[in-house]
Amino acid sequence: MGRAPFLSFRNEMDNLLNRFSDDFGNGWLTQGYAANLDLSETNNHIEVRMDVPGIQPEEIDVEVSGNLLRITGERKEEHEEKGKMFHRMERRTGSISRSVTLPCDVEEDQVEANCENGVLTITLPKSESMKPHKINVKPVAK
């Protein structure tokens, strides 16, 4: 039995825990919030795009260990200034944290991350052993 049956289960558990954290995590389970992300895959790499509005690139940490990706960061809270009074403060502040199980192993030393217009993009090249290899089929010699 391969990894496939368990990979689907693990992804469902990741989604469930992240939704639980989103719904109940406003300071109860965590001191932050879970940001939304998309995970896509090509033959050569995995790409993760995550919304990080208001978070400076230097406030974001990306770690890869095996097939686990962890993204953390912090959006600073605005404080009242003299002559300025807030009537509403609805934008989320605090730390963000997401851990995602990747669908395959990646080349950890070749991972790239950049942040533009409030979107963090992480490109994770697949491990050579995980990339598809074309096998030439030869006729049997008679």
Secondary structure, DSSP 8 states (H G I E B T S, - for coil): --SHHHHHHHHHHHHHHHHHHHHH-BTTTBSEE---EEEEE-SSEEEEEEE-TT--GGGEEEEEETTEEEEEEEE------TT---S---S--EEEEEEEE-SS-B-GGG-EEEEETTEEEEEEEB-GGGS-----------
